[in-house]
C-alpha cells in the first residue's frame, strides 16, 4: 500500500510518561540503625510537546506512526537520591496546524508561528519520598507517595495552509497555471481534470507587498456531498483575506458557463461555511482562446452588477496578470494595515488542563447518590482529593492514615457531616475508578491502627533507650558540676 506524500489531517495517540514512585527508606549507620528518613523523590514523567518547524508542509510523518509516547520518570532511592525525569518527546508540525481533542471535541491549540510550542500531554508528577514528607510533627514517615500517571489523549491535527489569497474554481480552470504565472511555484499542470491533488502555495511580489497564494484542488458541484477532492481542501483557505474565483472561458463541457460556474462554487463555499466575509475577486481566464473575449464581454456586466471586481486574464500570454496581482496585493495590504491600527490584544496562550498539578485548587464537591441500601451514597470530586487518591499506596496503613489527615484538613469530613452523612455510609472519591471508604466520622482511616499516623513505628522502639541515655548524660553532667563546685569551695 502506497504512503501518500501529502497528509493534512491525522489522528494521533499521545501518551506522556508516568511519574516515578517516591522511596520510603531509613538511613542506617554503624551504631545508628535508624538514622532518619532518606528516601528520595520520584522523577516527573516526560511530556509530549508539539513544536512548529519551518521545514515541514505536511503531516505525513504521523500518518505512518500514529502513537507517540514519552518515557517514565525513575523512582526515588535511598540515601537521598531522587529519580531522573523522563525525557520529553517533541513532535515537529508545520505552521498552520490546528489541534483538537477527539474524545471531548475541545479545541486545544492553533500553531501558526515558527517555534510555537504546545504541551499536548503532560507528564505525571513524581511521588515524594519519605524524606520530603518528614515534618516536625511527623519526623519519620514510614511511607512514600506514588508517582502519578501521565496524560493520555487521542488528538486530531489539521493543517490549514497559511495563505493570504485563495484560488477556487472548477478543475482545469487554470488555478495552478495562475500560481505558476505570478510566482516561482512550479505545480503540476496538465489539460485534464484533477491534475492537482494537493494544495499549491506560491509567494507573490507586487510592488512593496509580498503575499502568498494557495489553490483548492478538485472543487466541483457536489463536493460538499463527497464528490471530487475540493471540499476536503477548503480548510486551506480559511485564513485567507481574499478569494479569487478562477473561471474557465474555454471549457467545452455542456451546461458550463461563467455565471453558472460562479454560482456552483459559491454554493460549495457556503456549504463549507466561515468564508462569507472574505473579499471576492473574479478572474475570467483563457481570454487568449477564440470566442473567449466575446464570452467575457457578456459575463462581465452581470458579474459587476453582483458587486465583483472582474479581471480578464490569460496565464499563457500574461494578459491582465499585473492588474490582478496588484489588486490582490491591495486587499492584503489593507488588511495588514487594519490589523496594525487595531489595539493589539495579548496573544492567547493555550495550555492543557493540569493533570495532578493544580496544587492551589482546594475546591471539591460532594453529591449524594443512591438510596444507601448497599449502594454508593456519597461521591467526592475535586482536584486535590482525586490526586491524593492516585498518590496513595493502600497497602501501607501509614499512607492511608496520611491520606485521611489530608482529607480532614481539606474539610471533606466536615462537609460530609454537614450534608447528613452517617457512620457506615459509603464514600467514593473520584469518577469511574473511584476508591470507596466506609465513613467513620472523627476517626480517620488508619487511626485505630497507628498510635501516630504517618510515623515509622520502629522509631518508637528506639525512643526509650534514647531517652534513658539523655537522662544518664544529664545526671553525669550535674554530678560533674557538683564535684567541681565542691573542689572550688575547699580551695
N, C-alpha and C positions, 0 to 999 in steps of 0.2 A: 504494500500500500504506500503510495507516494505521500511524502510530507509536504504540505503547502509552504510556499516561500513567504506568503504574507498572511498573517493572522491578526485580526483586530478585536477579537473577543474571546476570552478564555475564562474557564473556571479553575480555581486553584485552591487546594487544601494547604493551609499553613499551620504548622504546629510549633509553638515555642517550647523551649526546654523547661523541664521541671526544676524546681529549686532543690538543692541538696539538704538532707536532714541535718539538724544540729546534733552535736555529740554530747552525751552525758558521761563525763569522765571525772575521776578524782585523782588529784596529784599524789604520788607516792614517793617517799624518800626513805632512806635508812633511818630507823628510829622515829619516823614520822609517816606512818602508813596512810593516814588520812589528812593530807595537807591542804585540802580545799578543792573546789571545783575548777577544772581546767579544760572543759570541753569547748571546742571551737564552733563557730557558726558554719552552716552550710552555705555554699555559693549560690548566687542567683542563677536561674536558667537563662540561656541565650534567647534573644528576641528575633523576630523576623521583620526586616526593615525593607521597604520599597524606596529606591533612590532613582531619580531621573538621570538618564545618561544621554549625552548628545550623539552617541554613535549608534543609536537604535531607532528604527522606524516601524517595528513590528513586534508582536507578542508571540512570535512563533516558537521561541525557546520554551515557553510554558505550555505550548501545545504538545510538545514531546514529553515533558515530565510535569505532571500535574500535582505533585506532592512535594512540599519543601519543609524540612524540619531543622530546627536549631538544636544544639546539644544541651544536655542537662548540666546543672551545677553539681559540683562534687560535694560529698558530705564532709562535715567538720570532723576533726580528730582530736585526740587528747594532746596534752602539752601545749595548749593554746593555739593550735593550728586550725586556721579557717580553710574551708573548701574553696577550690578555684571556681570562678564564674564560668558558666557555659558560653561558648562562642556564638555571637550573633550571626545570622545569615542575612546578607544584603543582596536583594534581588534588583537588578537593573531593569528599568522600564523606560519606554520612550516618553518624551514630552507630550502631554495631552491625554495621559492615562487617567481614567475615572475608575475609582474603586468603590465597590459596594459589598455588603454582606448578603450572601444568597439566602441565608436562613431567615433573617429579620427584614431584609429589603432596605436596610439603613444605608444611606449614602455616607461613605467613610472619608473619602479624600478626592481632590481634583488636583493632579500633579501636572503643573504647566511649565515650571521653570527648571532649567538645568541645575541639578544639585538639590532640588526639593527632596525631602525625606518624609516618610510616614511609617511609624511603628504599627504594623498591621496585626501583629500578635505579640503580646507582652510576656516575657519570660516569668516563670514562677519565682516568688521570693524564697530565698533560703531560710531554713529554720534556725532559730537561735540556739546556741549551745548552753549548757548549764552555767558556764562562767558568766555569760551575758545576763542570765536570769537571776543571778545572785543579788540580793539586796541586804540592807541592814536587818530587816525582819526575817529574811529567808536566806541565811548565809550559805546553805549547802543544798541546792536543788538536786534531787536525785533523778532528774528527767531533762529532756530537751524537746524543743518544738520540731515538728515535722516540716519539711520543705513543701511548698505549695505547687500544684500542677500548673504548667504553662498554658497559656491561652491557645485554644484550637478553634479555627473557624474556616468555613468554606466561603471564599470570596470570588467575585466576578470582576475582571478587569476589562474595560472597554477603551479602545484607542479612538480618540477624536482628534483628527489632524488639526494642527493649529494653522489655519489659513485665514487671510483677510477677505478674499473673494472666492466664492464657489461657483463653478460652472455646472449647469444642469441642462439636460436635453436628451432627445432620443439617441439610441446607438447610431454611430456613424454620422452624427450631426456635425462633427468636427471639433469636439472639445479638446481631445488630445492634440490635434493639429494646432489649435489656438494656443495651448500652453507651449508647444514647441516653437511657435512663431514669435511669441512675445518674451520668451525666457530661454535659458540654456538647457532646460529639461529636454530629454530625448525619450519620450514614451513610445511604446509600440503603436504603430499606425498602419492600418490596412483598410481596404474597401469592403469590409464585411462586418455584420453586427457583432457586438460583444468582443471587439478586439481588446478592449481594456478590461482586465479582470480585477485590478486593484486601483485604488485612488492614486492619481498622479499629482505631484506637487511641484510647482515652479516658482522661482524668485524673479520678480519683475521690477525693473527700474524705470521710473518715469520722472524725469527731472530730478528733484531732490528727494522724491518719495520712493522708498523701496518697500515692496509688499509681496505677499505670497498668494498664489492662486492654486486652487485644488479643483478637481473634477469629480463627478459622481458617475461611475460607470454603470451601464446596463439599466438605466431608468426607462421603463416603458409603462404603458397603460396596464393597470392591474398589478403593479409592483407591490402595492400595499397588501395584496392578497397572495403574494408569494411568487408572482411571475418575474422573470428576469433576475437581475442582481442588484439594481439600484437602491431598493428600499433598505437593504442591509447596510448600504454605504452612506445613506443620508446623514448619519450622525457626524460624518466628517465635515459637514458644512454648518453645523450648529453654532460654531464660534465665529462664523463669517459676518462681516458688516454689510456685504452686498452679495446679491445673487444675480448671475448673468444667465439669461435664457439663450442658449445657442440653438438657433432654428435653421434647419436644413432646407435651403431653397431648391436643392437639386434632387430630392427624393423622387423615386418612381413608384413608391408603394401606393396602391389605390386607397383613396379616402384621406390621404395625408395632405394638409395644407397648413400654412404658418399659424393662423389663429387657432385652428383645431389642436395643433401640437402644443401650443402655449397652454390652452385650457386643460389638456390632459396632464401635462407636467405640474401645473398649478394644483390640480386635484390631488396628485400624489404628494406634493409638499404639504397640502392641508391635512391629508391623512396622517402624515408623519407628525405634524404639529410642532409648535415652538418656533416657526420661521416667519410668522405673519408680519413682524415688524422690520424685516430686512428690506433694504433698498433694492429695487429690481431694475435691471437694465436688460434690453433685448438686442442680441446680435444676430442679424439676418446674414447667415453665412453662405458662401459659394456664389457670390454675385458675379463671378467670372464666367459662370456657365450660361449657355444660351437660354433665353426666356427668363432667367433669374431676375434681371433688373425690372422687368415688367411685373413679375410676381411681387417683388419688394415694393414697388410703387403702389400696388393695390393694397397690400397689407399695412403699410406704414401709417396711413391716416387713422385707421381703426385702432392700431396699437397706441398711437399718440393720444387718441381720444380716451383711451383707458388710463392714461397717465404715465405710460412708459417712455423712457428715453430710448430711441432706436438708433442703431448703428448698422450700416450696410458694410459688410467686411468680406474679404477673401483671404483665407490663410495661405493660399497658394501664391497670389500676386502681391499680398501685403496691403491691399486696398482697405482703408478705414481702420487699420490696426492701431495707428498712433492715436487717433481720436478716442478709440475705445480704451486704450491703455491709460491715457491721461484722465479720462472720465472715471475709471476705477480708482486711480490714484487720488483724485479729488475727494471721492467718498471716504477713502481710508484716512486721508489727512484730516478731513473734517471730524471724523470720529475720534481720532487721536487728540486733536485739539480740544474737543469737548471733554475727554477724559482728563486732560491736563488742567483744564479750568475748574473742574469739579473738585471739591474738597476731598482729598484722598482719605478714604476710610482705612482703619487698621486692617491689615491683611489677616483674614481669618486663619487661625492655626488649628487644624483638625487633629485632635488627639483621641486615641482609643480610650474607652472607658477602663478605669483601673481594674486590674484583677488582683484582689487581695492586697492592695496597697493604699486604700483610702483610710489612712490612719486617723484622719481628723473627722470622719463621719461617725458620730455617736448615735445617729437615729436608728430606730428599729420599730417594727410593727408587730403586734400580736393579734391574731384573728382566731376566733372560736369556730371550730369546725366539728361536725358530727353531733351525736347526742350523748356521747360519753359512755355508751353501752359497749365496751370493748373496742371502741374505735378511737381515732385521733380526735382530741378535743381542742388543743391549743397549738397554733403554729406561729413560731417566731421567725421573722425575716429581718435581715439587716446586714450591712456590710461587715461590721465587726463580729457579731455573733457567728455568722457563717464562715468568716475567715478563721476565727478561733477554733471552730469545729474541725476545719481542714488541718489545722496545725497540731491537733491533739492526738497523742498516742493513747488509745483507750485500753491498751494492755498494761498501762502503767498507772497505778492508783494515785500516785502523787501528781501526775499530769492531769488526771481527771479532777482532782481537788483544786489544782491551779486554775483549770477552766471554770469551775464553779465559782471561785473567788472573782474571776474576771467578769463573769456574767452578773454576779451580785453587785459589783462596783458600777457596772453599766446601768443597773436599775431594772434588770429583767424580772427578778423575783418580786420586787415591789410592784411592778406593773401587773404581773400575773395576779397578785393578791388583790390589787385594786379592781381588776376586771372580774373577780369572783372565782379564781382558780382555787381548788381544794386539794388537800393532800391526797396523793394517789392518782391524780389526773395525769393523762399522757400529754407530754410537751414535746413537740418536734421543732428542731432548729434546722432551717434550710428548706429547699424545694423538694424535688423528686428524690434526691439522695439524702434526705433529712436523717439526722440522728435523733432517736426518740428516748426521752427520760421519763421516769415517774417523778412527779413533782413532790418535793419534800421541803415545804416552807421552813425557813430559819435553820435548816440542816443541809448545808451544801453537799453535793455529791462528793463522797470520799472523806468527809469529815469524821464519820463514825469509825473509819479505818485508821486514820492518821491522827496522832496527837497534835502534830503541827503540819498543816498541809504544805506540800511543795518542799519538804525538808528531807534530806537523806538521813534515815533513822540510824545509820551506822555512826553518825557523829554524836548521837545521843549517848551511845555506849562509851564514847571517849570522854565525855564531859566530866563524869565523876572523878576520874583519875586526874584530869587536868585541874579540876577544882582543888583536889587534895594537894597536888604539887604546889599550886599557888598559895594555899593556906600554910603549908610547911615552910615555903620560901618566906612568907611574911613573918612567921614565928621566928625563923632563924635571924632575919634582919632585925627584928625587935630585940632578941636576946643579945645580938652583937652590939647594938646601940646601947643597951643597958650595961654591958660589960665595959664599953669604952667610957661611959659616964661614971662608973664606979672607979675606974682607974684614974681618971682626972681628979676625982674628989679626994682619993687617997694621996695623990701627988700634992 
